[in-house]
Structures are given as C-alpha cells and as structure tokens.
Amino acid sequence: MASTNIQPNFNNSTQFIAGWYWALPSKKLKVGKVKPVTLLGRNLAIYRGFNGEVKAVDAYCPHMGAHLAEGKVEGDSIRCFFHNWKYDATGKCVDIPSLEKPLPVCIKTWETAEKYGMIWVWVGENKPEQLPFIPELEQVECDYMLGTKFIKNCHPNVLLINAIDAHHFNTVHNLPLEIVFDTQTLNNHAITFSNTTRGGNDSWFIRLIQPLYKKEVTYSMCYWYGSTGTVTLGPDFLHFYIIFTLRMIEGGKTEGQTILITPKRHGIFGKLINLILLWLTQRVGNYFAKGDTQVFETIKFNLQTPTKADQSILQFIHHVNQQKSLKWETWQTVDDINSKNIQTQFQPNLLEYKEHEFKV
C-alpha cells in the first residue's frame, strides 16, 4: 500500500506552495475573450470582461460540466455555451434561460493580477500577498519584455536552485573564484541570496572587470513562493534584471517564462536605449542558461552528501518547506499538523550539515 504521509514541499510533484503563478501573457487575452488554462493540475477558464478586467474561474459549469472556455463573455460575466447559464464576476449564477429565476449555484473564482505583461492567478484561500518583484526595483517604474518560454524535465524547485549553486559556477561556467552568498529573508514568502565574493585576482578576466565594481560583483537572487526567481547582476553603472517565473506541470516537470526588466527611460532615445538593454538582458540570460540545459533533461535530484558550497541550497530547501502548501489539482490545503511534522523531520538534515560544515 502506498504511503499516505505528507512529504516536504521541495521537489514534490504532489503539492506546491500557495502563491502567485503565471497563467498566460496579457496580450494573448483580448477584451471579450476567454481562454482555457490548466494551472497546477486544475482547469480554469480565464476571460477579460468588457471593462478590461481579467477574471479566472473554475472551468466546468455546475449544470452538466461543460467547459466555460467554450462560452462567451457578456459584460464582466461569462455564459456557458451548452445551456447558456450565466455567471457574474463573483461566480454567482445570474441567468438560466429555461427558468424564470436562476438557481442558487456558484462557480469558484480566483484572484488575478497583471504585471510585467503577464496574467497572474493567486492560488490559495487566503487574501493575496505581494506579487513577485525585484527588490532593487520595488518603487521604480519599469519597461519589460517577455523572453523565452521553456519546458524542463525537472521540478521548478530544482531548476531555481541552479542560480545559487555556488560550485557549479566554477565547474560549468568556469568562473575563476569561489562564490559565497549572504542570505536574507525578505518576507514570509521571499528569500534573497546575494553574492559577497570579492577576489579572483589570479584571473585576467576578474582583474579586467574589477574597476567596474566598487565592492563585490553584483549578483543576487530573490525567490518568491518557491516558484519565481528574480535575478539582478551587472557592473555598478548598469544592472540587468531577469525574472524566471515557473510552474509545475504533469510529472513534476517545469514550464517557465523569462521576463526581461529595465527601469523606464523616457523620450525617444530613452525608449531606444531600453530596447537595446532588454535585448542585451536576453543575451545575458541565455548565456547562463545554455550550459545547464543538458543537466535538467536527465537530473534525478537527491542531495545526500551536502558540502560547504551547498549551504545556500539547503537554506532555500528549508525556506520552501516552511511555506503553506496545496495539493496538486484539487488545490486543497495540506494538513497543518502534517506540515509541522515535516519541519521536525527536515530540521535534523540542517543540523547534520552544520556539524559537517565545521569539519570542512
């Protein structure tokens, strides 16, 4: 008989962290149109009302289960194609043509938001928290461009830790210095890892770029809801910003979208500069992603022998396992008592690592 014990969130294909997840690009949903979207195993109908606002509802009509994405938008409501039952923006049935008054039925609605050219859905029963943002640009008006959409043969958590895998910068990307990260908790749902390394004077490349940096080389990651990572990197006078927003798909694999960001610059020349910067940002992102692609087609992640260089990875795993989680497809909250047991089970691994670290 299969075990019924709840497993930790990290690298778990049966559950995920409650939070904001990308659904589809804003430009793909015109006013008065509806699209079918499968998100974390659950089928949704997402439509844009004639007031321009985006609504997300469970896909199936309570009457006979017809998919609402086959229906049509009326005002800020949606009408089922099959028998023309109509549901308003709150999910309440407001019209059944065959009856004098509608039945007291509703469809489940989900909070949505639009940012960076994407439609996001809040997956969770609680009031929505903050949308993912780049800490350095929290109060800055930005331009953006959607980059590459991709699928990887591993879990989103595994893909995200690649950016804080300190040792792989030496082995895969041939960076001639030891990377060390400083970790800070931004809030309950976000954690940052910032490079504190300054050195590598034996390398001609490092000596060449050192005048561009007052202190250490700028490279930082901010992880949101265990599924979206924001990257900040570059010389002191010009930082590049990339968002990697991921969602789990069937089989524990990853479907992701890159978003390229730069502070808004006004005027004709400002717009031209930003187009060039966004193009350069995409080249930077592609450079770092290229060398790792083959690994994520075959990896079966199982960290059994952590070293000193894996400290940031262990911190991220611990952060992910602390988050409130939902079950795949049903989006039901994972039992809180079992979640507490997870933390107790996971903590000894961190303690073992700390003991090991003193021996390194």
C-alpha positions in Angstrom: 0.0 0.0 0.0 1.3 3.5 -0.9 2.3 5.7 2.0 -0.1 8.5 2.9 2.5 10.6 4.8 2.7 14.2 3.6 6.1 14.9 2.1 8.1 18.2 2.2 7.3 20.8 -0.4 10.7 20.8 -2.0 10.9 18.8 -5.3 7.4 17.3 -4.6 5.2 16.7 -7.6 2.1 16.1 -5.4 1.9 19.6 -3.8 3.1 23.2 -4.2 3.3 26.4 -2.3 0.3 28.7 -2.1 1.0 31.9 -4.0 1.0 33.8 -7.3 1.5 31.8 -10.5 1.7 33.0 -14.1 -1.2 31.9 -16.3 -0.7 33.5 -19.8 0.7 36.7 -21.4 -1.7 39.6 -21.2 -1.5 40.3 -24.9 -3.0 36.8 -25.6 -6.3 37.6 -23.9 -8.2 40.3 -25.7 -11.3 42.1 -24.4 -14.4 39.9 -24.5 -12.4 36.7 -25.0 -12.0 33.6 -22.8 -9.1 31.1 -22.7 -8.7 27.6 -21.2 -5.7 27.4 -18.9 -4.5 24.3 -16.9 -2.7 25.6 -13.9 -1.0 23.2 -11.4 -3.3 20.4 -12.4 -6.5 22.4 -12.2 -8.6 23.5 -15.3 -9.6 27.2 -15.4 -11.4 29.5 -17.8 -9.8 32.9 -17.8 -11.6 35.8 -19.5 -11.3 39.5 -19.9 -14.5 41.4 -19.4 -15.5 44.4 -21.5 -14.3 46.6 -18.6 -10.8 45.2 -19.3 -10.5 43.3 -16.0 -9.4 39.7 -16.0 -11.4 37.0 -14.2 -10.4 33.4 -13.5 -13.0 30.8 -12.7 -13.1 27.0 -12.4 -13.5 25.6 -15.9 -16.6 23.5 -15.6 -20.3 24.6 -15.4 -22.1 23.2 -12.4 -25.0 22.2 -14.6 -23.5 19.4 -16.8 -19.8 20.1 -16.7 -19.4 21.9 -20.0 -16.1 23.8 -20.2 -16.8 27.5 -19.8 -13.9 28.5 -22.1 -16.3 27.3 -24.9 -18.7 30.0 -23.8 -18.8 33.8 -24.4 -18.2 36.9 -22.3 -21.0 39.3 -21.6 -20.0 42.5 -19.8 -18.0 41.2 -16.8 -19.8 37.9 -16.8 -19.4 34.6 -18.7 -22.2 32.5 -20.3 -21.9 28.7 -20.8 -22.1 27.6 -24.4 -24.1 24.4 -23.6 -27.3 25.6 -21.9 -26.5 29.4 -21.7 -26.2 29.6 -17.9 -24.6 32.9 -17.0 -22.2 33.6 -14.1 -21.2 37.1 -12.9 -17.7 38.3 -11.9 -18.2 36.8 -8.4 -19.1 33.4 -9.8 -22.8 33.7 -9.0 -25.3 32.3 -11.4 -27.5 35.2 -12.6 -29.4 33.8 -15.5 -30.8 30.4 -16.7 -32.8 31.0 -19.9 -35.1 27.9 -19.2 -36.1 29.2 -15.7 -37.8 32.3 -14.5 -35.0 32.9 -11.9 -31.6 31.4 -11.6 -30.7 28.6 -9.2 -28.6 29.4 -6.1 -25.3 28.0 -7.6 -21.9 29.4 -8.0 -18.6 28.7 -9.7 -15.3 29.1 -7.8 -13.4 32.3 -8.7 -9.7 33.1 -8.2 -7.9 36.4 -7.7 -5.9 37.7 -10.7 -3.4 40.5 -11.4 -1.5 41.8 -14.3 2.2 42.8 -14.1 5.2 42.6 -16.4 2.9 41.7 -19.4 1.6 38.6 -17.6 -1.7 37.5 -16.1 -1.1 36.0 -12.7 -3.5 33.9 -10.6 -3.4 33.8 -6.8 -3.6 30.1 -5.8 -4.8 29.9 -2.3 -7.8 30.5 0.0 -6.2 33.4 2.0 -6.1 37.0 0.9 -3.5 37.5 -1.8 0.0 38.6 -0.8 2.5 40.6 -2.8 3.2 39.9 -6.4 6.8 38.9 -7.1 9.1 41.9 -7.6 12.8 42.7 -8.0 13.8 44.2 -4.6 16.1 46.8 -6.2 13.2 48.0 -8.4 10.4 47.8 -5.9 9.5 51.5 -6.2 10.8 52.0 -9.8 8.6 52.3 -12.9 9.9 49.7 -15.4 9.8 48.6 -19.0 9.7 44.9 -19.7 9.7 42.3 -22.5 8.7 38.7 -22.4 11.7 36.4 -23.2 11.9 32.7 -23.7 9.2 30.2 -22.8 10.6 26.8 -21.9 9.9 23.3 -20.5 12.4 21.5 -18.4 12.5 17.8 -17.3 12.7 18.6 -13.6 10.8 20.2 -10.8 10.7 24.0 -10.6 12.5 24.0 -7.2 15.4 22.1 -8.7 15.6 24.5 -11.6 15.7 27.5 -9.3 18.5 26.3 -7.0 20.8 26.2 -10.0 21.2 30.0 -9.7 22.5 29.7 -6.1 24.6 26.5 -6.7 27.9 28.2 -5.9 30.2 25.5 -7.0 28.6 25.0 -10.5 29.8 28.5 -11.4 33.3 27.1 -11.3 32.6 23.7 -12.9 30.1 24.6 -15.6 30.7 28.3 -16.2 34.4 28.4 -15.5 34.2 31.4 -13.1 37.6 31.6 -11.5 36.6 32.4 -8.0 34.7 30.9 -5.1 31.1 32.3 -4.8 29.7 33.0 -1.3 26.1 34.1 -0.7 24.6 36.2 2.0 21.0 35.1 2.8 18.2 37.3 4.0 14.5 36.7 4.4 12.6 39.5 2.6 9.2 38.3 4.0 7.4 35.1 4.7 7.2 34.2 1.0 10.5 35.6 -0.3 14.2 35.0 0.4 17.2 36.6 -1.2 20.7 35.3 -1.9 23.4 38.0 -2.6 27.0 37.4 -3.7 29.6 38.7 -1.2 32.6 37.5 -3.1 35.5 39.8 -4.0 38.7 38.2 -5.2 39.9 36.1 -8.1 43.0 38.3 -8.7 44.7 35.4 -10.3 42.4 35.7 -13.3 43.0 38.2 -16.0 39.2 38.4 -16.6 38.5 39.3 -13.0 41.2 41.9 -12.9 39.8 43.4 -16.2 36.3 43.9 -14.8 37.2 44.8 -11.2 37.3 48.6 -12.0 33.6 48.3 -12.9 32.7 47.3 -9.3 33.1 49.3 -6.1 32.7 46.3 -4.0 31.8 42.7 -4.9 30.4 41.7 -8.2 26.6 42.4 -8.2 24.7 39.1 -8.4 21.6 38.4 -6.4 18.6 36.2 -6.5 15.2 36.7 -4.9 12.9 33.7 -4.7 9.1 34.1 -4.4 6.7 31.3 -3.4 9.3 28.8 -4.3 8.4 29.2 -8.0 9.6 32.6 -9.2 13.2 33.9 -9.2 14.4 37.4 -9.9 18.0 38.0 -10.9 20.0 41.2 -10.5 23.5 41.3 -12.0 26.0 43.5 -13.7 28.5 46.3 -13.1 27.8 49.2 -10.8 26.7 51.5 -13.5 24.4 49.1 -15.3 22.4 46.3 -13.7 20.5 43.6 -15.7 17.2 42.3 -14.4 15.6 39.0 -15.3 12.6 37.2 -13.8 12.3 33.4 -14.2 8.7 32.5 -13.3 7.9 28.8 -13.2 5.0 26.5 -12.7 4.9 22.8 -12.2 3.3 20.7 -14.9 2.3 17.0 -15.2 5.0 14.6 -14.0 6.7 17.2 -11.8 8.3 18.9 -14.8 8.6 22.7 -15.2 7.0 25.2 -17.6 8.7 28.6 -17.4 8.7 32.1 -18.8 11.5 34.6 -18.7 10.7 38.3 -18.3 13.3 40.9 -19.0 13.1 44.1 -17.0 14.8 47.6 -17.1 14.0 50.9 -15.4 11.8 53.1 -17.6 13.7 55.8 -19.6 11.5 58.5 -21.2 11.6 60.1 -24.6 12.5 58.6 -28.0 16.2 58.0 -27.0 15.1 56.5 -23.7 12.8 54.0 -25.4 15.6 53.1 -27.9 18.1 52.6 -25.1 15.7 50.3 -23.3 15.0 48.2 -26.4 18.8 47.7 -26.7 19.1 46.9 -22.9 16.3 44.4 -23.0 17.9 42.7 -26.0 21.2 42.6 -24.1 19.4 41.3 -21.0 18.1 38.4 -23.0 21.6 37.6 -24.3 22.9 37.6 -20.7 20.1 35.2 -19.6 20.7 32.9 -22.5 24.4 32.7 -21.8 23.9 31.5 -18.2 21.1 29.1 -19.1 22.8 27.5 -22.1 25.4 25.5 -20.2 23.0 23.9 -17.8 20.3 22.8 -20.2 21.5 19.2 -20.6 21.7 18.7 -16.8 17.9 19.4 -16.4 17.0 16.8 -19.0 18.4 13.9 -17.0 18.8 15.0 -13.4 17.2 13.0 -10.6 17.8 15.4 -7.7 18.8 13.7 -4.5 21.1 15.8 -2.2 22.5 13.2 0.2 26.1 14.5 0.7 25.9 18.3 1.1 29.2 20.2 1.2 30.1 23.7 2.4 29.3 25.1 -1.1 25.7 23.8 -0.8 24.8 26.0 2.2 22.6 28.3 0.1 20.8 25.4 -1.4 20.0 23.9 2.0 18.7 27.3 3.2 16.4 27.5 0.1 15.1 24.0 0.7 14.4 24.9 4.4 12.6 28.1 3.3 10.4 26.2 0.8 9.5 23.5 3.3 8.2 26.2 5.7 5.6 27.5 3.2 1.9 26.7 3.3 1.2 24.1 0.6 -1.7 23.0 -1.5 -2.3 19.6 -3.2 -1.9 19.2 -6.9 -5.1 19.5 -9.0 -7.5 19.9 -6.0 -5.7 23.0 -4.5 -6.7 21.8 -1.1 -4.6 22.9 1.8 -2.1 20.3 3.0 -2.9 19.4 6.6 -1.2 21.8 9.0 -0.3 19.1 11.6 1.5 17.0 9.0 3.2 20.2 7.7 4.6 20.8 11.3 5.8 17.2 11.3 7.7 17.9 8.1 9.6 20.7 9.7 10.6 18.5 12.6 11.7 15.8 10.1 13.7 18.2 8.0 15.5 20.1 10.7 18.0 17.3 11.6 19.3 17.4 8.0 20.3 21.1 8.5 21.8 20.3 11.9 23.8 17.5 10.3 25.0 19.9 7.7 26.1 22.5 10.3 28.1 19.8 12.1 29.6 18.7 8.8 30.5 22.3 7.8 32.8 22.7 10.8 34.8 19.7 9.6 35.2 21.1 6.0 
